[in-house]
Amino acid sequence: MNPLEVKTKPVDEYFMSFQTMYPQAYNKKTTNPYTKTRVILMNGTEYESVWFLHQFARQCNEPEIKEALAVVRRQEQQQQKMIACLKPLNESILETTISYEQLAIDLTATLAQTDVDKNNIEALNFALLEDFDHLYRFSNLMLLDVPGANPAQLVGKFTEIIPGRPTLAHHRYPMDDLRKPMNANKSDLYSKLVAGIITAAEQQTMNYYMNIAQWYKNDLGRQLYAEIGMVEEQHVTQYESLKDPTCTWLEQWVLHEYTEAYLYYSMAAQEEVPYIKQIWEHFFEMECAHLQLACRFLEKYENTRPSKVIGSGEFPHLLQLGTNKDYVRDVLERTVMLTSNRQHYIDVMNLPANADFFQYQNQVVPDSEVAASHVVIAEAIKKLGQDYRYQDKLHPIKELQNCKKDNTELGRSRSKLK
């Protein structure tokens, strides 16, 4: 599929009425978990698009471009509102959160397995274990606060719910989350897509936790959202730093629109719910129109062919969301002890004692016993007799196999682990 060759209407003809913008919500009890994650992914993709177009407009002094940005941005806003309202009224904050973390895990694992860029793959695998641990922490919060809850059912048993790299170990000095950027002119098109997709997805999670923390019903939940929300800030810092900062605003616009078209086409190819599939298909056509418009501006104002940014335009292999249990376990076994020191990943046991990581840990979590990510597990063990897990077999890391004691040292301490 080549979105540059899709026949579209003029961009001005894609505005929607408010009635059209408010869709039928999915049924939270019967809808496949991956439909829910597709909704979250595309909501985050549109959020990224809207804010990119706003930032572009604030740096642009060409009236014709600003006018085009305003038109496209209004339609992206309409798309985002429609997608956001696919979430049903009776889906709770925590239920949505479980879907957010399932998306983070399975999207990250899928991208890592299909990319060819080593720098991208290392970054994806590194953050994968952290989102994996977040699912475990939020699931235990759900067991504390929602009688009869079943997080495993929410994820369709497609994703295991066990400890990853413990959340306490995620808190790093800000400079240690920066990565080496790619060279867009030399990078594979799919690798550029990967960096954009994962940045938007993690940004959406960060934004959700930033805004939802204060609305949670108790102190422990508010504190857990705040703590994990800070880690999501770190993930956004990591992923956005993978992108080439030397691309022009118009080149970035073309790539944004191409990414959206690619994702809608991918979502439609896998979607099981007919009316949601129709939404993805319609929005794919809209994004083709937006992309073709952006390409015309790139040629007119920078005399640059779109092929510099997106090659022939032909889509690479499509993105498919699905289970990744074995891959996650493999990454756990290989990299659970990793932290980072500036742009390099390093076993925490090999960090010098004066590393910024340890100084930052002493400032942010000097006492692990009061950190929400630990307290939620301790409280679950106290209430249930052991933590909540869904696993197909024994945890691959010996130090994380104990269901009656939370490990607060793995990945954050240089002391010998027992």
C-alpha positions as CSV (number, residue, x, y, z in Angstrom):
1,M,0.0,0.0,0.0
2,N,1.3,3.4,-1.0
3,P,-0.6,6.3,0.7
4,L,0.8,8.8,-1.9
5,E,-1.3,7.0,-4.5
6,V,-4.6,6.8,-2.6
7,K,-7.3,8.9,-4.2
8,T,-8.8,11.3,-1.6
9,K,-11.2,14.2,-1.4
10,P,-9.9,17.8,-0.9
11,V,-8.8,18.2,2.7
12,D,-11.5,20.7,3.4
13,E,-14.2,18.0,2.8
14,Y,-13.1,15.8,5.8
15,F,-14.6,17.8,8.7
16,M,-17.1,15.9,10.8
17,S,-20.3,16.9,12.5
18,F,-20.4,16.7,16.3
19,Q,-22.9,13.9,15.9
20,T,-20.5,11.9,13.8
21,M,-17.6,12.6,16.2
22,Y,-19.4,10.8,19.1
23,P,-19.2,7.1,18.3
24,Q,-20.6,4.0,19.9
25,A,-18.3,3.0,22.7
26,Y,-16.9,-0.6,22.8
27,N,-18.3,-3.1,25.3
28,K,-15.6,-3.5,27.9
29,K,-16.6,-7.0,28.8
30,T,-16.7,-8.5,25.4
31,T,-14.1,-6.5,23.4
32,N,-10.8,-8.0,22.6
33,P,-8.0,-6.5,24.7
34,Y,-6.1,-5.6,21.5
35,T,-9.0,-3.6,20.2
36,K,-8.7,-1.6,23.5
37,T,-5.0,-1.1,23.0
38,R,-5.5,-0.1,19.4
39,V,-7.9,2.6,20.6
40,I,-5.3,3.9,23.1
41,L,-2.5,3.8,20.5
42,M,-4.4,5.8,18.0
43,N,-5.6,8.3,20.6
44,G,-2.0,8.9,21.6
45,T,-1.0,9.2,17.9
46,E,-3.6,11.9,17.3
47,Y,-2.6,13.7,20.5
48,E,1.1,13.7,19.3
49,S,-0.1,15.0,15.9
50,V,-2.1,17.8,17.4
51,W,0.7,19.1,19.6
52,F,3.3,18.7,16.9
53,L,1.2,20.8,14.6
54,H,0.7,23.5,17.3
55,Q,4.5,23.6,17.9
56,F,5.1,23.8,14.2
57,A,2.7,26.7,13.9
58,R,4.4,28.6,16.7
59,Q,7.7,28.4,14.8
60,C,6.3,29.2,11.4
61,N,6.0,32.7,9.8
62,E,4.7,31.6,6.4
63,P,0.9,32.4,6.2
64,E,0.0,29.7,3.7
65,I,1.6,26.9,5.8
66,K,0.0,28.2,9.0
67,E,-3.4,28.2,7.3
68,A,-2.9,24.6,6.2
69,L,-1.7,23.5,9.6
70,A,-4.8,25.1,11.2
71,V,-7.1,23.1,8.9
72,V,-5.3,19.8,9.3
73,R,-5.0,20.3,13.1
74,R,-8.7,20.9,13.5
75,Q,-9.4,17.6,11.7
76,E,-6.8,15.8,13.8
77,Q,-8.6,17.1,16.9
78,Q,-11.8,15.7,15.6
79,Q,-10.2,12.4,15.0
80,Q,-8.8,12.4,18.6
81,K,-12.1,13.2,20.2
82,M,-13.9,10.4,18.3
83,I,-11.3,7.9,19.2
84,A,-11.2,8.9,22.9
85,C,-15.0,8.4,23.1
86,L,-14.7,4.8,22.0
87,K,-13.8,4.2,25.6
88,P,-17.0,3.3,27.5
89,L,-18.4,5.3,30.4
90,N,-18.2,2.3,32.7
91,E,-14.5,1.6,32.2
92,S,-12.7,2.6,35.4
93,I,-9.4,4.5,35.7
94,L,-7.6,1.3,36.7
95,E,-9.2,-0.8,33.9
96,T,-8.0,1.8,31.4
97,T,-4.6,1.8,33.1
98,I,-4.2,-2.0,32.7
99,S,-4.9,-1.6,28.9
100,Y,-2.3,1.2,28.8
101,E,0.3,-1.0,30.2
102,Q,-0.6,-3.9,28.1
103,L,-0.2,-1.7,25.1
104,A,3.1,-0.5,26.3
105,I,4.4,-4.0,26.8
106,D,3.1,-5.7,23.6
107,L,3.8,-2.6,21.3
108,T,7.3,-2.2,22.6
109,A,8.1,-6.0,22.3
110,T,6.6,-6.1,18.8
111,L,8.6,-3.1,17.6
112,A,11.8,-4.4,19.1
113,Q,11.4,-7.7,17.3
114,T,10.6,-6.1,13.9
115,D,13.1,-3.2,13.8
116,V,16.7,-3.5,12.4
117,D,18.1,-0.4,14.2
118,K,20.3,-1.6,17.1
119,N,20.0,1.7,19.0
120,N,16.2,1.5,18.8
121,I,16.0,-2.1,19.8
122,E,18.2,-1.6,22.9
123,A,16.0,1.4,24.0
124,L,12.8,-0.6,23.5
125,N,14.1,-3.6,25.4
126,F,15.3,-1.4,28.2
127,A,11.9,0.3,28.8
128,L,10.0,-2.9,28.1
129,L,11.0,-4.4,31.4
130,E,9.9,-1.2,33.2
131,D,6.4,-1.0,31.6
132,F,6.1,-4.8,32.4
133,D,6.7,-4.1,36.0
134,H,4.2,-1.2,36.0
135,L,1.5,-3.6,34.9
136,Y,2.3,-5.8,37.9
137,R,2.1,-2.8,40.3
138,F,-1.1,-1.5,39.0
139,S,-2.7,-4.9,39.0
140,N,-1.9,-5.3,42.6
141,L,-3.4,-1.9,43.3
142,M,-6.5,-3.1,41.5
143,L,-6.7,-6.2,43.8
144,L,-6.5,-3.9,46.8
145,D,-9.2,-1.5,45.7
146,V,-11.6,-3.5,43.6
147,P,-13.1,-6.5,45.2
148,G,-13.3,-9.5,42.8
149,A,-11.0,-7.8,40.2
150,N,-9.3,-10.0,37.6
151,P,-6.5,-8.2,35.8
152,A,-5.5,-11.4,33.9
153,Q,-9.0,-11.4,32.4
154,L,-8.6,-7.8,31.4
155,V,-5.4,-8.6,29.4
156,G,-7.1,-11.7,28.0
157,K,-4.2,-13.8,29.5
158,F,-2.2,-12.6,26.5
159,T,0.3,-10.8,28.7
160,E,1.8,-12.2,31.9
161,I,1.5,-10.1,35.1
162,I,4.7,-10.7,37.1
163,P,7.5,-8.4,38.3
164,G,9.8,-6.9,35.7
165,R,12.8,-4.7,36.6
166,P,11.4,-3.3,39.9
167,T,10.0,0.2,39.6
168,L,12.2,1.4,42.4
169,A,15.2,0.8,40.0
170,H,13.7,3.0,37.3
171,H,14.4,6.3,38.9
172,R,17.5,7.6,37.1
173,Y,19.3,10.9,36.7
174,P,17.7,12.8,33.8
175,M,20.8,12.9,31.6
176,D,21.0,9.1,31.8
177,D,17.7,8.7,29.8
178,L,19.1,10.5,26.7
179,R,20.0,8.3,23.7
180,K,22.0,8.7,20.5
181,P,19.8,10.1,17.8
182,M,19.4,8.4,14.4
183,N,20.5,10.0,11.1
184,A,17.2,10.1,9.2
185,N,18.9,10.2,5.8
186,K,20.6,6.9,6.5
187,S,18.0,5.2,8.7
188,D,15.6,2.5,7.5
189,L,12.0,3.9,7.0
190,Y,10.6,1.4,9.5
191,S,13.1,2.5,12.1
192,K,11.9,6.1,11.7
193,L,8.4,4.9,12.1
194,V,9.3,3.0,15.2
195,A,10.8,6.0,16.9
196,G,7.8,8.1,16.2
197,I,5.2,5.5,17.1
198,I,6.8,4.6,20.5
199,T,7.4,8.3,21.4
200,A,3.7,9.1,20.8
201,A,2.5,6.0,22.7
202,E,4.7,6.6,25.8
203,Q,3.8,10.3,25.7
204,Q,0.1,9.3,25.8
205,T,0.7,7.2,28.9
206,M,2.7,10.0,30.5
207,N,-0.1,12.4,29.8
208,Y,-2.7,10.1,31.2
209,Y,-0.9,9.5,34.4
210,M,-0.1,13.2,34.8
211,N,-3.7,14.1,34.6
212,I,-5.3,11.1,36.4
213,A,-3.2,10.9,39.5
214,Q,-5.1,13.6,41.4
215,W,-8.4,12.0,40.6
216,Y,-7.7,8.6,42.1
217,K,-9.7,7.7,45.1
218,N,-7.0,7.1,47.7
219,D,-3.5,8.3,48.7
220,L,-1.7,5.1,47.8
221,G,-3.2,5.1,44.3
222,R,-2.4,8.8,43.8
223,Q,1.2,8.2,44.9
224,L,1.6,5.2,42.6
225,Y,0.3,7.1,39.6
226,A,2.7,10.0,40.4
227,E,5.7,7.7,40.8
228,I,5.1,5.7,37.7
229,G,4.1,8.9,35.8
230,M,7.6,10.1,36.5
231,V,9.0,7.0,34.9
232,E,6.9,7.6,31.9
233,E,8.5,11.0,31.6
234,Q,11.8,9.2,31.5
235,H,10.6,7.0,28.7
236,V,9.4,9.9,26.6
237,T,12.8,11.5,27.2
238,Q,14.5,8.3,26.0
239,Y,12.3,7.7,22.9
240,E,12.1,11.3,21.6
241,S,15.9,11.5,21.8
242,L,16.2,8.6,19.3
243,K,14.6,10.9,16.6
244,D,16.8,13.0,14.2
245,P,16.7,16.6,15.5
246,T,18.1,18.0,12.3
247,C,15.0,17.3,10.2
248,T,13.2,20.4,9.1
249,W,9.7,21.1,10.4
250,L,8.2,20.3,7.0
251,E,10.1,17.0,6.9
252,Q,8.8,16.2,10.3
253,W,5.3,17.0,9.2
254,V,5.5,14.6,6.3
255,L,6.8,11.8,8.5
256,H,4.1,12.5,11.1
257,E,1.3,12.2,8.5
258,Y,2.9,9.1,7.0
259,T,3.1,7.5,10.4
260,E,-0.5,8.1,11.0
261,A,-1.5,6.7,7.7
262,Y,0.6,3.7,8.3
263,L,-0.9,3.1,11.7
264,Y,-4.5,3.5,10.6
265,Y,-3.9,1.0,7.8
266,S,-2.3,-1.4,10.2
267,M,-5.1,-1.1,12.7
268,A,-7.8,-1.6,10.1
269,A,-6.0,-4.8,8.8
270,Q,-6.2,-6.4,12.3
271,E,-9.4,-4.9,13.7
272,E,-12.2,-7.4,14.6
273,V,-15.0,-4.9,15.5
274,P,-16.7,-3.9,12.2
275,Y,-17.7,-0.3,13.1
276,I,-14.3,0.5,14.7
277,K,-12.6,-1.0,11.6
278,Q,-14.6,1.5,9.5
279,I,-13.3,4.3,11.7
280,W,-9.7,3.2,11.1
281,E,-10.4,2.9,7.3
282,H,-12.0,6.4,7.1
283,F,-9.2,8.0,9.1
284,F,-6.6,6.3,6.9
285,E,-8.1,8.1,3.9
286,M,-8.1,11.4,5.8
287,E,-4.4,10.9,6.7
288,C,-3.6,10.1,3.1
289,A,-5.1,13.5,2.2
290,H,-3.1,15.2,5.0
291,L,0.1,13.5,3.9
292,Q,-0.3,14.5,0.3
293,L,-0.8,18.1,1.3
294,A,2.3,18.1,3.5
295,C,4.3,16.6,0.7
296,R,3.2,19.4,-1.6
297,F,4.4,22.0,0.9
298,L,7.7,20.2,1.3
299,E,8.3,20.4,-2.4
300,K,7.1,24.0,-2.7
301,Y,8.9,25.6,0.2
302,E,12.1,23.4,0.5
303,N,12.4,22.0,-3.0
304,T,12.6,18.6,-1.4
305,R,11.1,15.5,-2.8
306,P,9.0,13.4,-0.3
307,S,11.2,10.4,-1.2
308,K,14.0,12.0,0.9
309,V,11.7,11.4,4.0
310,I,9.6,8.4,3.1
311,G,11.2,6.7,0.1
312,S,8.8,5.5,-2.5
313,G,6.0,5.8,0.1
314,E,5.2,2.1,0.0
315,F,4.4,0.9,3.5
316,P,6.8,-1.5,5.2
317,H,5.4,-4.6,6.9
318,L,2.3,-3.7,8.9
319,L,2.2,-3.4,12.7
320,Q,0.3,-6.2,14.4
321,L,-0.4,-6.2,18.1
322,G,-0.4,-9.6,19.9
323,T,1.1,-11.7,22.7
324,N,4.8,-11.6,23.4
325,K,5.2,-13.7,26.5
326,D,8.3,-15.6,25.5
327,Y,10.1,-12.5,24.2
328,V,9.5,-10.6,27.4
329,R,10.8,-13.5,29.5
330,D,13.9,-13.6,27.3
331,V,14.6,-9.9,27.7
332,L,14.0,-10.3,31.5
333,E,16.6,-13.0,31.7
334,R,19.2,-11.1,29.7
335,T,18.8,-7.5,30.9
336,V,16.9,-7.2,34.2
337,M,20.1,-5.8,35.9
338,L,20.6,-3.0,33.4
339,T,20.5,0.6,34.2
340,S,22.0,3.4,32.1
341,N,24.9,5.8,32.4
342,R,24.4,8.7,30.0
343,Q,23.9,7.0,26.6
344,H,25.2,3.6,27.6
345,Y,23.3,0.7,29.2
346,I,25.3,-0.9,32.0
347,D,24.8,-3.6,34.7
348,V,24.1,-1.7,37.9
349,M,26.7,-3.9,39.6
350,N,29.3,-2.3,37.4
351,L,28.3,1.4,38.1
352,P,30.9,3.4,40.1
353,A,29.7,4.2,43.6
354,N,29.7,8.0,42.7
355,A,27.5,7.5,39.7
356,D,24.6,10.0,39.2
357,F,22.2,7.1,39.4
358,F,22.9,6.5,43.0
359,Q,22.9,10.1,44.0
360,Y,19.5,10.6,42.3
361,Q,18.2,7.5,44.0
362,N,19.2,8.9,47.4
363,Q,17.3,12.1,46.6
364,V,14.1,10.6,45.1
365,V,13.8,7.3,46.9
366,P,16.0,7.4,50.0
367,D,13.7,5.0,51.8
368,S,12.2,2.3,49.6
369,E,9.8,1.4,52.4
370,V,7.7,4.5,51.7
371,A,7.8,4.4,47.9
372,A,4.3,3.7,46.5
373,S,5.6,1.0,44.0
374,H,6.8,-1.0,47.0
375,V,4.0,-0.2,49.4
376,V,1.4,-1.4,47.0
377,I,3.0,-4.8,46.9
378,A,3.6,-5.0,50.6
379,E,-0.1,-4.1,51.2
380,A,-1.2,-6.7,48.7
381,I,0.9,-9.4,50.4
382,K,-0.5,-8.3,53.8
383,K,-4.1,-8.5,52.5
384,L,-3.9,-11.5,50.2
385,G,-1.1,-13.5,51.7
386,Q,1.0,-13.0,48.6
387,D,1.2,-10.6,45.7
388,Y,-1.1,-10.9,42.7
389,R,0.4,-12.5,39.6
390,Y,-0.7,-14.2,36.4
391,Q,2.1,-16.4,35.1
392,D,2.3,-19.4,32.8
393,K,5.3,-20.8,34.7
394,L,7.9,-19.9,37.3
395,H,9.4,-16.4,37.1
396,P,12.7,-16.6,35.1
397,I,14.6,-14.4,37.7
398,K,15.3,-16.2,40.9
399,E,15.3,-13.0,43.0
400,L,11.8,-12.2,41.8
401,Q,10.2,-15.6,42.4
402,N,9.1,-15.0,46.0
403,C,5.4,-14.1,46.0
404,K,5.5,-13.1,49.6
405,K,8.3,-10.5,49.6
406,D,8.9,-7.6,47.3
407,N,12.5,-7.2,46.1
408,T,13.6,-3.6,46.6
409,E,17.3,-4.0,45.7
410,L,17.3,-5.7,42.3
411,G,18.6,-3.3,39.6
412,R,19.3,-0.5,42.0
413,S,22.0,-1.7,44.4
414,R,25.6,-2.7,44.0
415,S,25.5,-5.0,47.0
416,K,25.6,-8.7,46.3
417,L,22.1,-10.0,45.8
418,K,20.9,-13.1,47.6
